[in-house]
């Protein structure tokens, strides 16, 4: 079948090649992250802390689960572990008496910052050949792709993540 776009390595379409590289990078980075996270944090814990820093406190467990693409029971378990460690606080939802909202504690923010520092230190020697300008140049495309994937998820289930 003729194509107007160049094929990726191995003849794969460029979009698949890009997503495949991102997937492999995610797997390798997650494994490295798990090995260096402080105080027994797991990658699943770090993801929640990072999500709350990136998008803000006061999110429901269901919204966090949806945003990070895990089932609600798994997220409930993760949040309970974070709460037991004093890294998040769970409080009542002001408009939904049955609902809960998750808030970072100062210890949670500190744990996230320690995780960022540990992850950066663990990967920095490996990425020494990458220039900061290259990394910054890649970010707009990656963020746009993430936005498109987020929007597709929202369209499929009808609930935007804010």
Buried (B, 14 or more C-beta within 10 A) or exposed (E): EEEEEEEBEEEEEEEEBBBBEEEEEEEEBBEBBEEBBEEEBBBBBBBBBBBBBEBEBBBBBBBBBBBBEBEBEEBBBBBEBBBEBEBBBBEEEEEEEEEBBBBBBEBBBBBBEBBBEBBEEBBEEEEEEEEEEEEEEEEEEEEEBEEEEEEEBBEEEEEEBE
